[in-house]
Amino acid sequence: MTTPHRPTATGSRARVLGRVRAALADVPPAERPDEVLVARDYLDVHDTGGPGELTDLLHENLTEYRAHVHRTTRARLPETIAELLAVRGSGSVVTPPGLPPEWLSGTGIVRVPDDPTGTPLTAARLDAADSTLTGCAVAIAETGTLVLDAGTGQGRRALTLVPDHHVCVVRAPEQVVASLPLALPRLDPSRPLTWISGPSATSDIELERVEGVHGPRTLEVVLVTGS
């Protein structure tokens, strides 16, 4: 029986593998990774500001990523959403299961409800809709990131990836955290998480920015900051 030839690692690859072998030299063969307690004494947040400052930081970083950020109160939320959809010229909006009905009480717009357990909207139907409206699970101030976990009022991932216009409502300060390490304990890793920092964007080899390739071309974030 001929032993298959295995090429010898050379150059940078050999150096990297050599360092890995050296680092693992004193590890018992039977030891499992989950049996070793790793010290995690690093800082989990860089900004120690209050809730208002975190909301300001989230606003600033979302804007830096070219999201359109609006502030409103709970009482004015339906009016604010109606104004955004009117400016956009939206005639229909996709709504996920569990979305508070009062969010759209200020509009006469056609609602396109998604029913993932019955007859979910097709990609073509989602593409034909003018906008989609959702909530979120958590928002990260330091990175300007919204996280959706397909929970109540958020819907499945396709709802926020196919339509060209996404309006996302964030309840501040309760849904706003300072950093990623503080956001992760709020999230269930078994759920389909969608991380959003601004509208969908990519760049070609000449670094020309193109928006709307992998998701909505326009992201509007409504920060609900008071009653």
C-alpha positions in Angstrom: 0.0 0.0 0.0 1.4 3.3 -1.0 1.4 6.1 1.6 0.1 9.3 0.1 2.7 12.0 -0.2 2.2 15.0 2.1 3.9 18.2 1.1 6.3 19.6 3.7 5.2 23.0 5.1 7.7 25.7 4.2 8.3 29.4 4.8 5.7 31.3 6.8 3.3 28.4 7.0 6.0 26.2 8.6 6.8 29.0 11.1 3.2 29.4 12.1 2.6 25.6 12.6 5.9 25.4 14.5 4.7 28.0 16.9 1.3 26.3 17.4 3.1 22.9 18.1 5.4 24.7 20.6 2.5 26.3 22.4 0.6 23.0 22.7 3.7 21.0 23.7 2.7 20.9 27.4 -1.0 20.1 26.9 -2.0 16.6 28.0 -3.4 14.6 25.1 -6.7 13.8 26.9 -7.4 17.5 27.8 -10.6 19.0 26.3 -10.8 22.7 25.5 -14.0 23.1 27.5 -12.2 21.8 30.6 -9.9 24.8 30.7 -11.0 28.0 32.4 -9.8 31.0 30.3 -9.3 34.2 32.2 -11.5 36.9 30.6 -10.4 39.9 32.7 -10.3 42.3 29.8 -12.5 45.4 29.7 -15.9 44.7 28.3 -16.7 48.3 27.7 -14.8 51.5 26.8 -17.5 54.0 27.3 -18.9 54.5 30.7 -21.4 57.2 29.9 -25.0 57.2 31.0 -28.0 56.0 28.9 -28.4 59.4 27.2 -24.7 59.5 26.1 -24.9 55.9 24.8 -27.9 56.8 22.7 -26.0 59.8 21.4 -23.0 57.6 20.6 -25.3 55.1 18.8 -26.8 57.9 16.8 -23.4 59.2 15.8 -22.0 55.9 14.7 -25.2 54.9 12.8 -24.9 58.2 10.9 -21.3 57.5 10.2 -22.4 54.3 8.5 -24.8 56.4 6.4 -28.0 55.3 8.1 -30.7 57.9 8.5 -31.4 58.4 12.2 -34.5 60.0 13.6 -35.5 60.6 17.2 -39.1 60.5 18.5 -41.2 59.6 21.6 -43.5 56.7 22.1 -46.5 58.9 21.6 -45.2 60.3 18.3 -43.8 57.0 17.0 -46.8 56.3 14.6 -46.6 59.8 13.3 -42.8 59.6 12.7 -43.1 56.3 10.9 -46.0 57.7 8.7 -43.8 60.7 7.8 -40.8 58.6 6.9 -43.0 56.3 4.7 -44.7 59.3 3.1 -41.3 61.0 2.2 -40.1 57.7 0.8 -43.4 57.4 -1.3 -44.0 53.9 0.1 -47.4 52.4 -0.9 -46.8 49.1 0.9 -44.8 48.0 3.9 -43.8 44.5 4.9 -44.7 43.7 8.6 -43.3 40.8 10.6 -45.4 38.8 13.1 -45.9 40.5 16.4 -45.2 44.0 15.1 -47.1 46.4 17.4 -50.2 47.5 15.3 -50.1 51.0 16.7 -46.8 51.6 14.9 -48.7 52.0 11.6 -51.8 53.5 13.0 -50.9 56.9 11.6 -50.8 55.7 8.0 -53.2 54.5 5.3 -50.5 52.4 3.8 -51.0 48.8 2.6 -49.6 46.4 5.0 -48.0 43.2 3.7 -47.9 40.7 6.6 -45.5 37.9 6.5 -46.6 34.5 7.8 -43.5 32.2 8.1 -45.5 29.3 9.7 -48.2 29.4 7.0 -47.6 31.0 3.6 -44.4 33.2 3.8 -43.9 36.0 1.4 -41.9 35.0 -1.6 -38.7 36.8 -2.6 -40.5 38.4 -5.5 -43.3 39.7 -3.3 -40.7 41.1 -0.8 -38.9 42.7 -3.7 -42.1 44.3 -4.9 -42.8 45.9 -1.5 -41.7 49.5 -1.0 -40.5 49.2 2.6 -40.2 46.9 5.6 -40.7 47.9 9.2 -39.2 46.0 12.2 -38.0 46.3 15.7 -34.6 44.9 16.9 -33.2 42.8 19.7 -30.4 45.1 20.8 -28.3 48.0 19.5 -24.6 48.5 20.1 -23.5 52.1 20.6 -19.7 51.7 20.1 -20.1 50.0 16.7 -23.4 51.6 15.5 -24.8 48.1 15.1 -28.4 46.8 15.2 -29.0 43.1 15.9 -32.1 41.3 14.9 -32.8 37.8 16.2 -36.0 36.9 14.3 -38.0 37.5 17.5 -41.3 39.2 17.9 -41.7 42.2 15.7 -38.5 41.4 13.8 -39.3 38.6 11.4 -37.1 36.3 9.4 -34.0 37.5 7.8 -35.4 37.8 4.3 -37.7 40.6 5.4 -34.7 42.9 6.1 -32.5 41.7 3.2 -34.8 41.9 0.2 -36.8 45.1 0.3 -34.8 48.2 -0.6 -36.0 50.3 2.3 -35.8 49.2 6.0 -37.2 51.2 8.9 -36.0 49.8 12.2 -37.3 51.0 15.6 -35.0 51.0 18.6 -36.3 51.6 22.1 -33.7 53.7 24.0 -32.2 53.3 26.4 -33.4 49.8 27.3 -32.3 48.2 24.0 -29.0 50.1 23.7 -25.8 48.7 25.2 -22.3 50.2 25.0 -20.3 47.3 23.5 -20.3 43.9 21.8 -19.4 42.0 25.0 -22.4 43.5 26.7 -24.7 42.7 23.8 -23.8 39.0 23.5 -25.3 37.9 26.8 -28.6 39.3 25.6 -28.6 37.2 22.5 -29.3 33.5 21.9 -26.6 32.0 19.6 -29.0 29.4 18.4 -31.3 32.0 16.8 -30.7 33.5 13.3 -28.9 36.7 14.1 -28.7 39.6 11.6 -26.1 42.3 12.4 -26.7 45.6 10.6 -24.3 48.5 10.5 -25.8 51.0 8.0 -27.3 50.2 4.6 -26.0 47.3 2.6 -22.7 48.4 0.9 -19.7 46.9 -0.9 -16.8 48.2 -2.9 -15.3 47.0 -6.1 -11.6 46.6 -6.9 -11.4 50.4 -7.5 -13.0 51.1 -4.1 -16.1 52.5 -5.6 -18.9 52.2 -3.0 -22.1 50.5 -4.1 -25.1 50.3 -1.9 -28.1 47.9 -2.0 -26.3 44.8 -3.3 -26.7 42.5 -0.3 -29.6 44.2 1.5 -31.6 47.4 1.7 -30.1 50.5 0.0 -31.7 52.8 2.6 -31.7 52.1 6.3 -33.8 54.4 8.6 -33.4 54.0 12.3 -36.0 55.5 14.7 -34.7 56.0 18.2 -37.6 56.1 20.7 -36.2 58.1 23.5 -39.1 59.1 25.7 -42.8 58.7 26.4 
